[in-house]
């Protein structure tokens, strides 16, 4: 039972990391905001995955 929960958490963390990497890559290509702001948002995306899910649902 616990093994299943750990796999789910690891999967969610991997998905969150991929989403953050895509955000950084697209931000680098578009250059719509400064580098410091982009990295600060990326750190928040990594540390607060629930906030990312909530934004997507809106």
Secondary structure, DSSP 8 states (H G I E B T S, - for coil): -HHHHHHHHHHHHHHHHHHHHHHHHHHHHH--S-HHHHHHHHHHHHH-HHHHHHHHH-
